[in-house]
């Protein structure tokens, strides 16, 4: 069964500063670079053969992917850009500090819509549409897809009823969500949520 590895980008400067980062962008921090390297090592250490690499068009996702491709020994041009993997739009709140934004905005599925942002259902539909199309394309036996925090969470929420692993998990930078894709039913089944930094630490601990 085809495998999808949906991953959030590494930590960025705006993540550190508490700035809402939708379609705006900021560079990876040194920690974010290390997270990307550890994610690549996770794939290496577990002998996961990847057949395809796709990324959001935003710089933080592409930077994460470039680091991983280098660590995994793939050519930089191996990555394809998928526009629909972009982070959710936060409308007028994009680029604002979280302290400036009303708390109620984060509690409602549609609260961002009046401010030019995307609703939860819109993000879920966009991500599902893009990833379903991707998994039906050639060479999609084992796909690494680089996306973003809210976009990844909304995709997870869309398919949580089919999940075979714990779902109430905070999705940190470079977390990897593993899905099986049924090409007949178009169902995504979440089988694991992995923090590569923790996975790497456990591996080192066991070997020493």
N, C-alpha and C positions, 0 to 999 in steps of 0.2 A: 504494500500500500504506500502511495506517495507520502513523503514527510515534508512538513513545513516547519522551519525554525524561524519564528517571528521574534525579532530582537529590537530592544530600545537602544538608542545611541548612547555613547559615553557621556559622562558628566561634562557640563559646559559652564562657562563663566556666569551666564544668566541663571543657571540652576543654583549656583552658589549664592548669588545675590538675591534670590527670591523673586526674580522677574519672570512674569508670564511670557512664555516662549512658544507662540503658535507659529505663524508664518515668518516672524522675525527670527534672527539667527545670532549665534555667538559661538566663538571657538571652543574647542575642547580644552579642559584643564589638564594638567599633568596627570591627575588622578583618572580623568576620562580616557587619556591615552593608555594608561596602564590597564584600565578596565577592558578596553578593546583588545589589548594584547592577551590578557588572561582569557577572554572569551575565545580567541583563536586557539589558545592552548587547550581549552576545554574540548574543542572539536578534535584537535590532534590527539590528545590523550585518550579519547574514547573512540578513535578510529572511525569518525563519522565522515563518510565520503559525500561531499557536496557536489551536486551536478549543475547548480545555477546560483547566481548572486544578483539580487535586485535591491535597489535603495530608493528611499524618498529623495526628491530633488534638493532638499535643504542641505546646507553645508555640513552641519553637525553629523547628519546621518552618513553622508558621503565620506567625511573624514574618518569616521569609525570604520566604515567598510574598507577604505584604502589601507588602514593599519592592519586590519584582519587579513586582507588579501596578501599583503607583504609577509605577514607572519606565517600564513599558510602556504606561501610559495606560488601564488597565482599571479598572473599578469593583471595590472591595474585596469586594463580594458575589459576584463572579465565581467565587470559590474554593469548592469543595465539600470536605467533610471525609470522608475514607475511613479508618475506624478500623483496617482491616487493614494500613495503611501504617505503623503505629506501629513504633518501634524494638523490637528483640528484648528479651525479658525476661531480665535477668541474675539473677533470684531474689534471694537474700540478699546478693549482691554489688553490687546496684544502689545507687549513691550512695557506694560505697567508693572510696578511693584505690587506684589500680592497684598501688601498692607493698605494699598489705595483702593482695593476692590471690595464691594459689599460682600459679606460672608454668604448671603443668601444665593449669590450667583452660583456657588458650587453645590447647592443643595437641590436644585431643580433640573430635570432633564432638558428643559427647553428655555432656561433662563437667559442663555446667551443670544438667542434668536433676535429679540428686539434690539440688540446692540450690534447686529451685523455678524454674529458668530454662528457656529454650527450647533444644532441640537445633538443630543446623544444618538437618536435614531438616524440622523443624517450621516454621522460619522460611521456608525455601525453598517449602514447600507453601503456606503462608499468603500469601506475596507473589505467587506464581504464580497462585493462585486469585483473589486480589483484582484483579490487573492483567489477567488474561484476561477476567474479567467486565467490567471497565472498558472494555477495548478493543472489546468487542462491543456496548456501549451506544451510543445516538445521540450525535452530535457528537464522536465520538472519533477523528476523522481525524488530529489532531495534538495530543497530550496532554502537558502538563507535570505531572509527579507529584513532589511533595516528600516525601522520606522521610529515612532515616537511614543512618549508616555501615554497621553490621553488616547491617541489613535489605537494603540495596542490594547489598552484597558477596555475600550469600547468594543473592539473585536472580541476580546475575551468574554465580555459580558453578553455579547450576542449569541455565543455558543456555549455558555456555561451549563445549560441543561444536558448537554451531551458529554461533559467533561468526565474524565476518569481520575482526576487529581484535585486536590484542595484548591478552591477558587478565591477564598478571601485572603489573598496575598497581595501585599504592596509591590508594584512593579518598579523596581529600581533601575538605575542606569545599567545598561548591558545585560539585563535579565533576558533569558531566552525562554520563550514559550514554544513547546514542542507539540505539533499537531499531526495527527493522521488524517488524510483526506480521502474520502470515498468518492471516486469518480462517477459512480452510478447515482448516488443520492445527493452528491454535492454537500455532504456533511463534514464539518471539521470537528475532530475529537481531540481535546486537549489532554495529553498523557503526562505532561511534566511541566513544571515551571522551575527554571534553574537560575540560581545566582552563581555565575562562574567564579567569582572571587571566593565564595564559600566552598564551592566544589573543589577549587584548586587548593585551598587551605587544608581541606580534609584529606586530599590526596597526599600532600606533603607530610601531614601528620602521620598518616598510616605507613608511609614509606621510611620514616625515621625511627 
